[in-house]
Amino acid sequence: MRLVYIKRTTKNERRYNPKMGMFSAKVTYIKRYVLGFPTRTLHKYRETYYGKVKSCEDCVLAH
């Protein structure tokens, strides 16, 4: 087992954008793991319907 590694995971999340409203998007997380435990999220992004990749900083999680 490696001590430090990077893993990419994708999951569906409900997001809210003021212009679009609520929508469901596939969000990809790139995380760093140390001894099998996630320590930090390096980057997260989502892919739009048209194939464009956007950062998740422009949309807010809905409560």
N, C-alpha and C positions, 0 to 999 in steps of 0.2 A: 504494500500500500504506500502510495506517495504521501509525503508530508504536506505539500502545498500543491494545489491544482486549481484550475479554472473550469467551471461547468456552465453550459448554456441550457436554460429550460424555457419552455413556452407554455403559456396557459391563457385561457380565455378570461377576460375581465370586463366588467361593466364600467364604462368611462362616461364622463360628462364633459361636453364642450359647449360653451355659451352659444356658438353659432349653430351647432348641429343638434344639441340636446343629448339625450342618453343614447349610447350605442355600445355594442359589444365588439371588442377588439382582441386580437391575439397579441399578447404582450410577451416579449422575450427578455429574460433577465440573464445577465452575465455576472456570475458571482464567484468570489474567491473562497476556497475552502482550505482550512488548516486542520489536519488530523480528522477530516470527515465532517467538521462543523463549519457552517457558513459564517464567515467573518465580516464580509463587506460586499455590497452590491457595486460593481464597477460601472455598469451601464444598463439602462433599460430602454427599449425602443419598441415601436409597434409598426406594423405594416398596414397601409391603407388598402382600400378596395382596388385601387388602380395600381398597386405594386410599389408605391412610393414608401420609403422608410422615414418615419418621423420619430423624434425624441418624445418621451412621455412627459416632458416638462410643461407642454402647452395645454394639457388636459388634466382635470382634477378628478380624483376618485369620488364617486357618489356615496353618500351616507344613507 
